[in-house]
């Protein structure tokens, strides 16, 4: 069994291709290799969860029922998750669960009965990494075209795609601390170890990008 007990995934841009403020289940498209990667974790006894910001609810662009329908479609395509959480609030609402705050991660860990230190959060932007670090969890960043260079440089672990992130989690470094040891043999183009640090977060650090506000 992997030393990691649970993996919590961002949804849009990480598990499925990002469709801004998606309210349509038929528009859900998993990223390449997602089902196989998740099944590999399930086969090793790792618990799985989804933690996703959905500020479109606060903006009036979709409803909580829409989010649940989309989440249901994600599960139909990618298999079951042990815990699901989404934050419906906007960036100015002060919600403790909205990433980069750690509330969703801490709550998901409680629901799973695991310590946050035994969890890995996988996401595509700096707020995913920062939320993990604030919760005392580990983080793997899977960059996409909207990921800022400084977010990649600050992430404790980086993988080129979702299957690579899962291989890193299952076979990669010991996860003693959220900014633990270097990856050793995994420090290559697929699994890059870079200097730990807290990435910038929030809508004012750079010009607007779609995922920045989800």
N, C-alpha and C positions, 0 to 999 in steps of 0.2 A: 504494500500500500504506500502511496505517496506520503511523505511527511506533512504535506499540505492537506488540511482537512476539508477546506471549502474554497471554491473559486467563485467570485462575484464579478459578473460581467456588466459593463455598460452595454446598452442595447444598440442604439443607432450609430452606425459607423464602426461598430466593433463586431457584433453578432450578425447584423443585417445592414445592407446598404442604406445610407442615410437618405430619407425622404423627409424634408423639413415639415415638421408639425403633421406627421402622417396620421390621418384618421381612417384610412382605407386598408383593411386587411389584405386585399388583393394586390396591393403594391409592395408587400413585404418580400424581399429577396435576400436570402442568407448570403453572407460572404463565402468565398470559395473555401471548401474544406471544413465548414463550421460543424456540420452534423457529425462528421467523422471525429473531429477534435473533441467535441463534447462527449461523444460515446466513449472515447478513450479515457476520459476522466471518470465517467460513470463506471467503467469496467474496473478501475482501480479504487473504487469506493469513495471517491471524492464527491462531496456535496456541491450542488450547483445553485447559483442564484443570479438574478438580474436586478440591477440597481440603476435606474434611469431618471434623469431630469426630464420633465415634460411640461415646460412652462407655457406651451401652447394652450393648456387648460386655463391658466391665469389670464392669458391674452385673449380668450374667447374664440380661439381658432379650432378647438376641438374640445370634447367633453371627456370626463373620466371614463365614461362608458366606451368611448372611442379608443382610449388607451388600452382598456381591458380587452377589447376585441382584437386590437393589433397584437397585444401580448399573447392572446390565445392562438392567433395564427403563427406567431413565432414558435410557440410550443408544438403546434401541429407539424411544423417543418423541422424543428431542431430537437424535439423530444422534451420530456418533462424537466422542470426545474423544482428544486426543493423549497425555494423562497423567491418571491417576486415583490419588488418595491418600486414605486415611482413617486416623484415629488411633483405635485401639480402647481407649485408656486412659481412666481416670477423672481427675477434676480434682485429686486428691491424689497421683497417681502420679509426678509430677515428670517426665513425658515431654517431651522437647524438641520433639516434633512437634505436640503438642496446642496449637491456637490458644487463647490469644494468643501463644504461642511461635512462632517463625518456621520451625521445622524442615520442615514439609510444603511451604511455599512455596519455601524454598531448594532442597529436594530436587527439586521439580517443575521449577524453573528449570534445574537441572543436567541432568535427564533430557531437557529440551527443547533444551538447548544454548544457552540465552539468559541474559543477565545479569538479575538480579532488577530492576534499574533500568529494564529494558525490558518489565516485566510490570505488569499491573494486576490487583488482587484485588477482586472484587465480592462483597459479603456484606451481611447484614442486621443485624448487631449489632457492638458495639464490639470484640469479640475478633477479628473478621475484619480490621477496620481496623488494630488494634494489631499483629497478626501481619504484615500487609503492611509497616507502617512499620518494624518491627524487622528485616525481611528486606531493607529498602532498596527495596521495590517501592512502587507507587502504590496508591491505594485509592479505591473508589467505594462509598458506602453506599447501599443501597436500603431505606429504613425500612419496617417492618411494624408491626402493633399491639404487638409485644413489644419493639421498639426503644425504648430509653430516650431521653428528650429530651436528656440530656447527651451521649449517644453521637452523636446527630445533630448537636448543636452543635459537637462536637469533630472530626467527620469532615472531611477535606480537601476532599472532593467528595461531593455528595449528588444522587441522581436519584430521581424519583418512582416509577419502576418499572423493570423489567429492560430493556425496549426503549429507554427513555430513557437508561439507563446505557450501553447499547451505542452509541447515537447520540453520546453524550458522548465515549466512547472513540475512535470513528472520526472525529469531526468537531470535537472539543472542544479543550481547551487544549493547548499544548505541554507535554510531560511531562518537562521537564528534570530536576526533582527531585521526590521524593515529596511535598513540601509546596510545590509550585511556584506559578506566577503565578495571579492571579485569572482567572476564566473570561471576563471581558469580556462579549461579546454573549450568552454562555450563562448569565449570572448572572440567571436568572429563576426562575419557580416550578418549572420542570422541572429545571433544572441550577443548584443553589444552591451558591455558594462561601462557605464559612464559615471561621472562624478555625481553623487547624490546631492539633493538640494530641493528647496521648495520652489516649484515653478510658479510663474505669475498666473494669476487667475482674475476673472472678472471682465466685464465688457469694455473697460476703459484702457486696457493695456495695449490694444492694437485696433486697427480698423475692424468693423464688424465682419464676422464670418458666421455662416448659418449655424454650425454646431456650437459655437461659443455660447449661444443663448438658449440651447435646449436644456 
